[in-house]
Amino acid sequence: MTEITTLLAAVRNGDNRAGEEAFGILYDDLRKLAHSRLSQHKTFTLLDTNSLVHDCYLKLVSGQSWPIENRRHFFAYASHVMRSVIVDFARARQAERRGGGAEVVPLDTNLSDQLSAPENDVLRINDALDALAKIDERAAQVVEMRYFGGLTEPDIAESLGVSERTVRRSWEKAKVLLTVELA
């Protein structure tokens, strides 16, 4: 077993220090992953790489146990957590843009409805992934791991316990269904 696999096994057995050590070892890789995810949404200026990684860490350690077996599985799980952090941030920004509880004064123009905010795109993708999960859970997992986690087909196949061909088919199916959902 590798050092990461050993540490993750210790976490599953209740050793919280092992989780912190594993996270420390994988920190640079998580920063690269977070940076690549955020570079797709350059307008999220308030959510930077460090914030995303640290929020990811807090969500990971707040759970009672990590259902993680190895390095690839860790990044699959981290991609799910990063998706959650990015979507939560987008929702908060959207609520803030809508006044965050302040009295709403309607405008006489539809211009505000025509302007697209970046958080709307993230929320649309999230909603489309939720809809996809109802149709095909594995396809949604493949998209999540590939889009939010940056995992390769072999990594996804190993994490899901399926063949690379199955991952490719799920990816192709997901692209078609998401295209329809986002249209």
PAZA-570998 format. One line per field, with one value per residue: x, y, z of N, C-alpha, C, CB in turn; residue in one letter; residue number from 1. Coordinates in Angstrom, 1 decimal. Glycine has a CB too. Example, Ala and Ser with C-alpha at 12.3 -4.5 7.8 and 13.67 -1.06 7.14 Angstrom:
% PAZA-570998
n_east <- [13.2; 12.8]
n_north <- [-5.7; -2.2]
n_up <- [7.8; 7.1]
ca_east <- [12.3; 13.7]
ca_north <- [-4.5; -1.1]
ca_up <- [7.8; 7.1]
c_east <- [13.2; 12.9]
c_north <- [-3.3; 0.0]
c_up <- [7.8; 7.9]
cb_east <- [11.3; 14.1]
cb_north <- [-4.5; -0.6]
cb_up <- [9.0; 5.7]
nugu <- [A; S]
drenvex <- [1; 2]
% end
This chain:
% PAZA-570998
n_east <- [0.8; 0.4; 1.6; -0.4; -2.7; -2.5; -2.7; -5.3; -6.7; -6.3; -7.7; -10.3; -10.5; -10.8; -8.7; -8.0; -5.8; -4.4; -5.9; -5.5; -2.8; -2.8; -4.3; -2.5; -0.3; -1.5; -2.2; -0.9; -1.7; -4.4; -4.7; -3.9; -5.9; -8.1; -7.4; -7.6; -10.3; -11.4; -10.4; -12.0; -14.1; -13.5; -14.7; -15.4; -14.2; -14.1; -13.8; -11.1; -8.3; -7.0; -9.1; -11.1; -9.8; -9.4; -12.1; -13.0; -11.4; -12.5; -15.1; -14.6; -13.4; -15.4; -17.2; -18.2; -16.8; -14.4; -15.3; -13.2; -10.9; -8.4; -5.9; -6.9; -9.6; -9.9; -9.6; -11.8; -13.8; -13.1; -13.6; -16.4; -16.9; -15.7; -17.4; -19.7; -18.9; -18.4; -21.0; -22.5; -21.2; -21.9; -24.7; -24.9; -23.8; -25.6; -27.9; -27.1; -26.8; -29.4; -30.3; -30.3; -32.3; -33.1; -35.4; -37.2; -37.2; -38.9; -37.8; -38.6; -37.7; -36.6; -34.0; -32.2; -32.9; -31.9; -29.2; -26.5; -25.3; -22.2; -22.6; -25.1; -24.6; -23.1; -24.9; -26.9; -25.5; -25.1; -27.8; -28.5; -26.8; -27.9; -30.4; -29.5; -28.4; -30.7; -31.5; -29.3; -27.2; -24.4; -23.4; -23.6; -21.8; -19.5; -19.3; -19.1; -16.6; -14.9; -15.3; -15.4; -13.4; -11.3; -10.3; -8.9; -10.0; -9.0; -8.6; -11.2; -12.5; -11.3; -12.1; -14.8; -15.1; -15.4; -15.0; -12.8; -14.0; -16.7; -16.8; -16.2; -18.5; -20.5; -19.7; -20.1; -22.9; -23.7; -22.9; -24.6; -27.1; -26.8; -26.4; -29.0; -30.4; -29.3; -29.9]
n_north <- [-1.2; 2.3; 5.3; 7.2; 5.6; 4.0; 6.0; 6.9; 4.6; 4.6; 6.8; 6.0; 4.2; 5.9; 7.7; 10.9; 12.5; 11.3; 11.9; 14.7; 14.6; 13.2; 15.0; 17.2; 16.1; 15.8; 18.4; 20.3; 19.1; 19.3; 22.1; 22.7; 21.4; 22.9; 25.4; 24.9; 24.4; 26.9; 28.6; 28.3; 29.8; 32.7; 35.0; 34.7; 36.3; 36.6; 34.0; 32.3; 30.1; 29.2; 29.6; 27.9; 25.3; 25.3; 25.5; 23.1; 21.3; 21.8; 20.8; 18.2; 17.2; 17.7; 15.7; 12.5; 10.3; 9.3; 8.1; 6.9; 5.2; 5.2; 7.2; 8.0; 7.7; 9.5; 12.0; 11.8; 12.0; 14.5; 16.1; 16.1; 17.4; 19.9; 20.7; 21.1; 23.2; 25.3; 25.6; 26.3; 28.8; 30.2; 30.3; 31.8; 34.2; 34.8; 35.3; 37.5; 39.3; 39.6; 41.1; 40.1; 39.9; 42.5; 45.2; 44.8; 46.6; 46.9; 47.2; 49.0; 47.8; 45.0; 44.5; 43.6; 41.0; 40.0; 40.0; 37.9; 36.4; 35.0; 33.1; 32.2; 30.5; 28.4; 27.4; 26.6; 24.5; 22.8; 22.2; 20.9; 18.7; 17.5; 16.8; 15.0; 13.0; 11.8; 10.5; 9.0; 7.9; 7.2; 8.4; 11.1; 11.1; 10.6; 13.0; 14.8; 14.0; 14.4; 17.1; 18.7; 17.5; 17.0; 14.5; 11.7; 9.4; 6.7; 7.0; 7.7; 5.3; 3.5; 4.5; 4.2; 1.6; 0.4; -0.3; 1.5; 1.9; 1.9; 4.2; 6.1; 5.7; 6.6; 9.2; 10.2; 9.9; 11.5; 14.0; 14.4; 14.4; 16.5; 18.7; 18.9; 19.5; 21.9; 23.6]
n_up <- [0.0; -0.7; 0.9; 1.1; 0.8; 3.1; 5.1; 4.5; 5.2; 7.9; 8.6; 8.1; 10.1; 12.2; 12.9; 13.1; 12.9; 10.8; 8.6; 8.4; 7.8; 5.4; 3.9; 3.9; 2.4; 0.0; -0.7; -2.5; -5.0; -4.8; -4.8; -7.4; -8.8; -7.8; -8.8; -11.6; -11.8; -11.0; -12.9; -15.0; -14.4; -14.3; -13.3; -10.7; -8.5; -5.8; -4.8; -4.3; -5.2; -2.8; -0.9; -1.9; -1.7; 1.1; 2.1; 1.0; 2.5; 5.0; 4.7; 4.1; 6.5; 8.3; 8.0; 9.5; 8.8; 6.3; 3.3; 1.7; -0.2; -1.7; -3.4; -5.9; -5.4; -3.4; -4.8; -6.5; -4.6; -3.6; -5.8; -5.9; -3.5; -4.0; -6.1; -4.6; -2.9; -4.8; -5.9; -3.7; -3.1; -5.5; -5.2; -2.9; -3.8; -5.8; -4.2; -2.8; -4.9; -5.5; -3.6; -1.0; 1.0; 1.3; 0.6; -2.3; -5.3; -8.1; -11.5; -14.4; -16.7; -18.6; -18.7; -16.6; -16.3; -18.7; -18.5; -17.9; -15.1; -13.8; -11.7; -12.3; -14.5; -13.3; -11.5; -13.2; -14.5; -12.3; -11.7; -14.0; -13.8; -11.6; -12.6; -14.6; -13.0; -12.0; -14.2; -15.0; -12.9; -12.8; -15.1; -14.3; -12.2; -13.6; -15.1; -13.1; -11.8; -13.9; -14.8; -12.5; -11.0; -12.6; -13.3; -15.0; -17.6; -17.0; -14.2; -13.3; -14.1; -12.4; -9.9; -10.0; -10.4; -12.9; -16.5; -18.7; -21.1; -20.5; -19.0; -21.0; -22.6; -20.8; -20.5; -23.2; -23.4; -21.3; -22.2; -24.4; -23.0; -21.2; -23.0; -24.1; -21.7; -21.0; -23.0]
ca_east <- [0.0; 1.1; 1.5; -1.8; -3.7; -2.3; -3.3; -6.8; -7.2; -6.2; -8.8; -11.5; -10.5; -11.0; -7.5; -8.2; -4.5; -4.0; -6.7; -4.8; -1.5; -3.1; -4.6; -1.2; 0.4; -2.3; -2.5; -0.5; -2.5; -5.8; -4.6; -3.9; -7.3; -9.0; -7.1; -8.1; -11.8; -11.8; -10.0; -13.1; -15.0; -12.7; -15.4; -15.5; -13.0; -14.1; -13.5; -9.8; -7.8; -6.9; -10.4; -11.7; -9.1; -9.7; -13.5; -13.0; -10.9; -13.5; -16.2; -14.1; -13.1; -16.6; -17.9; -17.8; -15.7; -14.2; -15.5; -12.2; -10.0; -7.1; -5.6; -7.9; -11.0; -9.9; -9.8; -13.2; -14.6; -12.8; -14.3; -17.8; -16.9; -15.5; -18.6; -20.6; -18.4; -18.6; -22.4; -22.9; -20.7; -22.7; -26.0; -24.8; -23.6; -26.9; -28.8; -26.5; -27.1; -30.8; -30.6; -30.1; -33.4; -33.4; -36.7; -37.1; -37.8; -38.9; -37.4; -39.5; -37.1; -36.2; -32.5; -31.6; -33.2; -31.2; -27.8; -26.2; -24.2; -21.5; -23.1; -26.2; -24.1; -22.7; -26.2; -27.5; -24.8; -25.5; -29.2; -28.5; -26.2; -28.9; -31.4; -28.8; -28.3; -32.0; -31.6; -28.2; -26.3; -23.0; -23.0; -23.5; -20.6; -18.4; -19.2; -18.6; -15.2; -14.1; -15.4; -15.0; -12.3; -10.2; -9.8; -8.8; -10.8; -8.6; -8.9; -12.6; -12.9; -10.9; -12.9; -16.2; -15.0; -15.9; -14.0; -12.6; -15.0; -18.0; -16.6; -16.4; -19.9; -21.2; -19.3; -20.8; -24.3; -23.9; -22.8; -25.9; -28.2; -26.6; -26.7; -30.4; -30.8; -28.8; -30.4]
ca_north <- [0.0; 3.5; 6.1; 7.8; 4.5; 3.7; 7.1; 6.9; 3.4; 5.0; 7.8; 5.1; 3.6; 6.9; 8.5; 12.2; 13.1; 10.7; 12.7; 15.9; 14.3; 12.9; 16.3; 17.9; 15.5; 16.0; 19.8; 20.9; 18.6; 19.9; 23.5; 22.6; 21.0; 24.0; 26.5; 24.6; 24.6; 28.3; 29.3; 28.2; 30.8; 33.8; 36.1; 34.4; 36.9; 36.4; 32.6; 32.0; 28.8; 28.8; 29.5; 26.6; 24.2; 25.3; 25.1; 21.7; 20.6; 21.9; 19.9; 16.8; 16.8; 17.8; 14.4; 11.6; 9.4; 9.5; 6.9; 7.0; 4.0; 5.4; 8.5; 8.4; 7.8; 10.8; 13.1; 11.7; 12.6; 16.0; 16.8; 16.2; 18.4; 21.2; 21.1; 21.6; 24.5; 26.3; 25.8; 27.1; 30.1; 30.8; 30.5; 33.0; 35.4; 35.1; 35.8; 38.8; 40.1; 39.8; 42.0; 39.4; 40.2; 43.9; 45.4; 44.7; 47.7; 46.4; 48.1; 49.0; 47.3; 43.6; 44.4; 42.8; 39.5; 39.6; 39.9; 36.6; 36.4; 33.7; 32.1; 31.5; 29.4; 27.3; 26.9; 25.8; 23.2; 22.0; 21.7; 19.9; 17.5; 16.8; 16.1; 13.9; 12.0; 11.1; 9.6; 8.1; 8.3; 7.0; 9.5; 12.3; 10.9; 10.8; 14.4; 15.5; 13.7; 14.9; 18.5; 19.4; 16.9; 16.9; 13.1; 11.1; 8.2; 5.6; 7.3; 7.5; 3.9; 2.8; 5.0; 3.7; 0.1; 0.0; -0.2; 2.8; 2.0; 2.3; 5.7; 6.8; 5.7; 7.4; 10.6; 10.6; 10.0; 12.7; 15.2; 14.6; 14.8; 17.9; 19.6; 19.0; 20.1; 23.3; 24.3]
ca_up <- [0.0; -0.7; 2.1; 1.1; 1.0; 4.5; 5.8; 4.3; 5.9; 9.3; 8.8; 8.1; 11.4; 13.3; 13.2; 12.5; 12.5; 9.5; 7.6; 8.3; 7.2; 4.0; 3.2; 3.7; 1.3; -1.3; -0.7; -3.8; -6.0; -4.6; -5.2; -8.9; -9.2; -7.5; -9.7; -12.9; -11.8; -10.9; -14.1; -16.0; -14.0; -13.9; -12.7; -9.3; -8.0; -4.3; -4.4; -4.9; -5.0; -1.4; -0.3; -2.4; -1.0; 2.6; 2.2; 0.7; 3.6; 6.1; 4.4; 4.2; 7.9; 9.1; 8.0; 10.5; 8.3; 4.9; 2.5; 0.7; -0.1; -2.2; -3.9; -6.9; -4.8; -2.7; -5.8; -6.9; -3.5; -3.5; -6.9; -5.4; -2.5; -4.7; -6.8; -3.6; -2.4; -5.8; -6.1; -2.5; -3.3; -6.5; -4.6; -2.0; -4.6; -6.4; -3.2; -2.5; -6.1; -5.5; -2.5; 0.2; 2.0; 1.2; 0.0; -3.8; -6.0; -9.4; -12.5; -15.6; -17.9; -18.5; -18.9; -15.5; -16.6; -19.9; -18.1; -17.3; -14.1; -13.8; -10.8; -12.9; -15.3; -12.3; -10.9; -14.3; -14.7; -11.1; -11.9; -15.1; -13.3; -10.7; -13.5; -15.2; -11.9; -11.9; -15.4; -15.1; -11.8; -13.2; -16.1; -13.5; -11.5; -14.6; -15.4; -11.9; -11.6; -15.0; -14.9; -11.2; -10.4; -13.5; -13.3; -16.4; -17.8; -16.2; -12.8; -13.1; -14.2; -11.2; -8.8; -10.1; -10.5; -14.2; -17.5; -19.3; -22.2; -19.8; -18.7; -22.3; -23.0; -19.9; -20.9; -24.4; -23.0; -20.4; -23.1; -25.1; -22.1; -20.7; -24.1; -24.1; -20.5; -20.9; -24.2]
c_east <- [0.9; 0.9; 0.1; -2.8; -3.7; -2.9; -4.8; -7.4; -7.3; -7.4; -10.1; -11.6; -10.5; -9.8; -7.6; -6.9; -4.0; -4.7; -6.0; -3.5; -1.8; -3.5; -3.4; -0.4; -0.2; -2.6; -2.2; -1.4; -3.9; -5.7; -4.6; -5.3; -8.2; -8.7; -7.6; -9.6; -12.1; -11.4; -11.1; -14.1; -14.2; -13.4; -15.7; -14.3; -13.0; -13.7; -12.2; -9.4; -7.7; -8.2; -11.1; -11.1; -9.4; -11.1; -13.7; -12.5; -11.9; -14.6; -15.8; -13.9; -14.4; -17.4; -17.4; -16.7; -15.6; -14.4; -14.5; -11.2; -8.6; -7.0; -6.7; -9.3; -11.0; -10.2; -11.2; -14.1; -14.4; -13.5; -15.8; -17.9; -16.7; -16.7; -19.6; -20.2; -18.7; -20.1; -22.9; -22.4; -21.6; -24.1; -25.9; -24.6; -24.9; -27.9; -28.4; -26.9; -28.6; -31.3; -30.5; -31.1; -33.8; -34.7; -36.4; -37.8; -37.7; -38.5; -38.5; -38.9; -36.7; -34.7; -31.9; -31.8; -32.3; -29.7; -27.5; -25.0; -23.5; -22.0; -24.4; -25.7; -23.7; -24.0; -26.9; -26.8; -25.1; -26.9; -29.3; -27.8; -27.1; -30.0; -30.8; -28.7; -29.6; -32.2; -30.6; -27.1; -24.8; -22.6; -22.8; -22.2; -19.4; -18.2; -18.6; -17.1; -14.4; -14.1; -14.9; -13.7; -11.1; -9.6; -9.8; -9.7; -10.3; -8.8; -10.3; -13.1; -12.5; -11.7; -14.3; -16.2; -15.6; -14.8; -13.9; -13.7; -16.4; -17.9; -16.8; -17.8; -20.7; -20.9; -20.1; -22.3; -24.6; -23.8; -24.0; -27.0; -28.0; -26.8; -28.2; -30.9; -30.4; -29.3; -31.6]
c_north <- [1.3; 4.3; 6.7; 6.8; 4.1; 4.8; 7.1; 5.7; 3.8; 6.0; 7.0; 4.4; 4.6; 7.8; 9.8; 12.8; 12.5; 11.5; 14.0; 15.7; 14.0; 14.2; 17.1; 17.4; 15.8; 17.5; 20.5; 20.4; 19.1; 21.4; 23.6; 22.3; 22.2; 25.2; 26.2; 24.8; 26.0; 29.0; 29.2; 29.3; 32.0; 34.9; 35.9; 35.0; 36.7; 35.0; 32.3; 30.5; 28.3; 28.7; 28.2; 25.4; 24.1; 25.0; 23.6; 20.9; 20.6; 20.9; 18.5; 16.4; 17.0; 16.5; 13.5; 10.7; 9.6; 8.2; 6.7; 5.9; 4.3; 6.8; 8.9; 8.6; 9.1; 12.0; 13.0; 12.3; 14.1; 16.7; 17.0; 17.4; 19.8; 21.7; 21.7; 23.0; 25.6; 26.6; 26.6; 28.5; 30.8; 31.1; 31.8; 34.3; 35.8; 35.8; 37.3; 39.8; 40.5; 40.6; 41.4; 39.7; 41.6; 44.0; 45.5; 45.8; 47.3; 47.5; 48.0; 48.3; 45.8; 43.4; 43.5; 41.3; 39.0; 39.4; 38.6; 36.8; 35.0; 32.7; 31.5; 30.3; 28.2; 26.7; 26.1; 24.5; 22.3; 21.4; 20.7; 18.6; 16.7; 16.1; 14.9; 12.7; 11.2; 10.1; 8.5; 8.5; 8.2; 8.1; 10.8; 12.3; 11.2; 12.3; 15.1; 15.3; 14.3; 16.5; 19.2; 18.8; 16.8; 15.5; 12.6; 9.9; 7.0; 5.8; 7.1; 6.1; 3.2; 3.2; 4.4; 2.2; -0.4; 0.1; 1.2; 3.0; 2.4; 3.8; 6.5; 6.9; 6.6; 8.9; 11.1; 10.8; 11.2; 14.0; 15.5; 15.1; 16.2; 19.0; 19.9; 19.8; 21.5; 24.2; 25.2]
c_up <- [0.0; 0.6; 2.2; 1.4; 2.5; 5.4; 5.7; 5.1; 7.4; 9.6; 8.9; 9.5; 12.6; 13.6; 12.4; 12.1; 11.1; 8.4; 7.4; 7.5; 5.7; 3.2; 2.9; 2.6; 0.0; -1.6; -2.1; -5.0; -6.0; -5.0; -6.7; -9.4; -9.0; -8.5; -11.1; -12.9; -11.8; -12.2; -15.2; -15.6; -13.4; -13.2; -11.2; -8.6; -6.4; -3.9; -5.1; -4.6; -3.6; -0.7; -0.7; -1.7; 0.4; 2.9; 2.0; 1.9; 4.8; 5.9; 4.5; 5.7; 8.8; 9.0; 9.1; 10.1; 6.8; 4.2; 1.4; 0.9; -0.6; -2.8; -4.9; -6.4; -4.0; -3.6; -6.4; -5.9; -3.4; -4.6; -6.6; -4.4; -3.1; -5.5; -5.8; -3.1; -3.5; -6.0; -4.9; -2.6; -4.4; -6.0; -3.7; -2.7; -5.3; -5.4; -2.9; -3.7; -6.1; -4.3; -1.1; 1.3; 2.0; 0.4; -1.6; -4.4; -7.5; -10.4; -13.6; -16.8; -17.6; -18.6; -17.8; -15.8; -17.8; -19.6; -17.4; -16.3; -14.1; -12.9; -11.4; -13.8; -14.4; -11.8; -12.0; -14.6; -13.5; -11.3; -13.0; -14.7; -12.4; -11.5; -14.2; -14.2; -11.8; -13.0; -15.3; -14.1; -12.2; -14.2; -15.3; -12.7; -12.4; -14.9; -14.2; -11.7; -12.7; -15.0; -13.6; -10.6; -11.3; -13.7; -14.8; -16.4; -17.0; -14.7; -12.5; -13.1; -12.9; -10.0; -8.8; -10.2; -11.8; -15.2; -18.1; -20.5; -21.6; -19.4; -19.9; -22.7; -22.1; -20.2; -22.1; -24.1; -22.2; -21.3; -23.8; -24.2; -21.5; -21.7; -24.2; -22.9; -20.4; -22.0; -23.8]
cb_east <- [-1.0; 0.7; 2.6; -2.1; -3.4; -0.8; -2.7; -7.1; -6.3; -4.9; -8.9; -11.5; -9.2; -11.5; -6.2; -9.0; -3.5; -4.4; -8.1; -4.5; -0.8; -4.3; -5.7; -0.4; 0.6; -3.5; -1.9; 1.0; -2.6; -6.2; -3.3; -2.9; -7.8; -8.8; -5.5; -7.7; -12.3; -11.1; -8.7; -13.7; -16.0; -12.0; -16.7; -15.7; -13.0; -15.4; -14.6; -8.7; -6.5; -6.0; -11.3; -11.7; -7.6; -9.3; -14.4; -12.1; -9.6; -14.0; -16.8; -12.7; -12.0; -17.4; -17.7; -19.0; -16.1; -12.7; -17.0; -11.5; -10.6; -6.8; -4.2; -7.9; -11.2; -8.5; -8.8; -13.6; -14.3; -11.3; -14.2; -18.3; -15.9; -14.3; -19.3; -20.6; -16.9; -18.0; -23.2; -22.3; -19.3; -22.8; -26.5; -23.6; -22.5; -27.5; -28.8; -25.0; -26.7; -31.6; -32.0; -28.7; -32.9; -32.3; -37.3; -37.5; -37.1; -40.2; -36.0; -40.0; -35.8; -37.0; -31.9; -32.1; -34.6; -31.4; -27.3; -25.8; -24.8; -20.0; -23.5; -27.0; -22.8; -21.8; -27.1; -27.5; -23.2; -25.4; -30.2; -27.7; -24.9; -29.6; -31.8; -27.4; -27.9; -33.2; -31.6; -27.5; -26.6; -22.8; -24.1; -24.7; -20.5; -18.7; -20.5; -19.3; -15.0; -14.7; -16.9; -16.1; -12.6; -9.1; -10.6; -7.3; -10.9; -7.1; -8.4; -13.4; -12.2; -9.4; -13.0; -16.9; -15.7; -17.1; -14.3; -11.2; -15.1; -18.2; -15.2; -15.5; -20.5; -20.8; -17.8; -20.6; -24.8; -22.8; -21.6; -26.3; -28.3; -25.1; -26.2; -31.2; -30.2; -27.3; -30.8]
cb_north <- [0.0; 4.4; 7.2; 8.5; 3.3; 3.5; 8.5; 6.8; 2.2; 5.7; 8.7; 4.1; 2.7; 6.3; 7.7; 13.1; 12.7; 9.2; 12.9; 16.6; 13.1; 11.9; 17.1; 17.9; 14.0; 15.2; 20.6; 20.6; 17.0; 19.8; 24.2; 21.6; 19.8; 24.5; 26.6; 23.2; 23.9; 28.9; 28.7; 26.8; 30.2; 34.4; 36.4; 32.9; 38.3; 36.8; 31.7; 33.0; 28.6; 29.9; 30.7; 26.5; 24.3; 26.7; 25.9; 21.4; 21.3; 23.3; 20.2; 16.7; 17.7; 19.0; 13.8; 10.9; 7.9; 10.0; 6.8; 8.4; 2.9; 4.4; 8.6; 7.2; 6.6; 11.0; 13.0; 10.2; 11.9; 16.2; 16.0; 14.9; 18.1; 21.1; 19.9; 20.6; 24.4; 25.7; 24.5; 26.5; 30.1; 29.8; 29.3; 32.7; 35.2; 33.8; 34.9; 38.7; 39.4; 38.5; 42.5; 39.7; 39.7; 44.7; 46.7; 43.3; 49.1; 45.8; 47.8; 50.4; 48.1; 42.8; 45.8; 43.2; 39.3; 40.6; 41.1; 35.6; 36.7; 34.0; 32.8; 32.5; 29.8; 27.9; 28.0; 26.6; 23.5; 22.8; 22.9; 20.5; 17.8; 17.9; 17.1; 14.3; 12.6; 12.1; 10.4; 8.0; 7.4; 5.6; 9.7; 12.5; 9.6; 10.0; 15.0; 15.0; 12.2; 14.4; 18.9; 19.2; 15.5; 17.9; 12.2; 10.7; 7.8; 5.3; 8.7; 8.4; 3.3; 3.1; 6.5; 4.3; -0.5; 0.9; -1.2; 3.0; 0.6; 1.4; 5.9; 6.2; 4.2; 7.1; 10.7; 9.5; 8.7; 12.8; 15.1; 13.2; 13.7; 18.0; 19.1; 17.7; 19.3; 23.3; 23.4]
cb_up <- [1.2; -1.9; 2.1; -0.3; 0.1; 4.8; 5.4; 2.9; 5.7; 9.6; 7.5; 7.0; 11.6; 14.5; 12.8; 13.4; 13.6; 9.5; 8.1; 9.6; 7.9; 3.9; 4.1; 5.0; 1.5; -1.3; 0.4; -4.0; -6.0; -3.1; -4.7; -9.4; -8.3; -6.1; -9.8; -13.3; -10.5; -9.7; -14.7; -15.9; -12.9; -15.1; -13.4; -9.1; -8.3; -3.8; -4.9; -4.4; -5.8; -0.7; -0.7; -3.9; -1.3; 3.1; 1.3; -0.6; 4.1; 6.3; 3.0; 3.5; 8.5; 8.6; 6.6; 11.1; 8.6; 4.6; 2.0; 0.8; -0.9; -3.3; -4.5; -8.0; -3.9; -2.1; -6.9; -7.2; -2.2; -3.6; -8.2; -4.8; -1.4; -5.7; -7.5; -2.4; -2.1; -7.2; -6.2; -1.2; -3.8; -7.7; -3.8; -1.0; -5.7; -7.0; -1.9; -2.4; -7.4; -5.6; -2.6; 0.7; 3.3; 0.6; 0.5; -4.3; -5.8; -9.8; -13.0; -15.9; -18.2; -19.5; -18.8; -14.2; -16.9; -21.0; -17.3; -18.4; -12.7; -13.5; -9.5; -13.8; -16.0; -11.2; -10.4; -15.6; -14.7; -9.9; -12.2; -16.3; -12.5; -9.8; -14.6; -15.7; -10.6; -11.9; -16.6; -16.5; -10.6; -13.9; -17.2; -12.6; -10.8; -15.9; -15.8; -10.6; -11.6; -16.4; -15.2; -10.2; -9.9; -13.1; -12.4; -16.7; -19.3; -16.4; -12.5; -14.2; -15.4; -10.9; -8.8; -11.3; -9.4; -14.7; -18.6; -19.9; -22.9; -18.5; -18.0; -23.4; -23.0; -18.4; -21.1; -25.5; -22.2; -19.3; -24.0; -25.8; -21.0; -20.1; -25.4; -24.2; -19.3; -20.9; -25.3]
nugu <- [M; T; E; I; T; T; L; L; A; A; V; R; N; G; D; N; R; A; G; E; E; A; F; G; I; L; Y; D; D; L; R; K; L; A; H; S; R; L; S; Q; H; K; T; F; T; L; L; D; T; N; S; L; V; H; D; C; Y; L; K; L; V; S; G; Q; S; W; P; I; E; N; R; R; H; F; F; A; Y; A; S; H; V; M; R; S; V; I; V; D; F; A; R; A; R; Q; A; E; R; R; G; G; G; A; E; V; V; P; L; D; T; N; L; S; D; Q; L; S; A; P; E; N; D; V; L; R; I; N; D; A; L; D; A; L; A; K; I; D; E; R; A; A; Q; V; V; E; M; R; Y; F; G; G; L; T; E; P; D; I; A; E; S; L; G; V; S; E; R; T; V; R; R; S; W; E; K; A; K; V; L; L; T; V; E; L; A]
drenvex <- [1; 2; 3; 4; 5; 6; 7; 8; 9; 10; 11; 12; 13; 14; 15; 16; 17; 18; 19; 20; 21; 22; 23; 24; 25; 26; 27; 28; 29; 30; 31; 32; 33; 34; 35; 36; 37; 38; 39; 40; 41; 42; 43; 44; 45; 46; 47; 48; 49; 50; 51; 52; 53; 54; 55; 56; 57; 58; 59; 60; 61; 62; 63; 64; 65; 66; 67; 68; 69; 70; 71; 72; 73; 74; 75; 76; 77; 78; 79; 80; 81; 82; 83; 84; 85; 86; 87; 88; 89; 90; 91; 92; 93; 94; 95; 96; 97; 98; 99; 100; 101; 102; 103; 104; 105; 106; 107; 108; 109; 110; 111; 112; 113; 114; 115; 116; 117; 118; 119; 120; 121; 122; 123; 124; 125; 126; 127; 128; 129; 130; 131; 132; 133; 134; 135; 136; 137; 138; 139; 140; 141; 142; 143; 144; 145; 146; 147; 148; 149; 150; 151; 152; 153; 154; 155; 156; 157; 158; 159; 160; 161; 162; 163; 164; 165; 166; 167; 168; 169; 170; 171; 172; 173; 174; 175; 176; 177; 178; 179; 180; 181; 182; 183]
% end
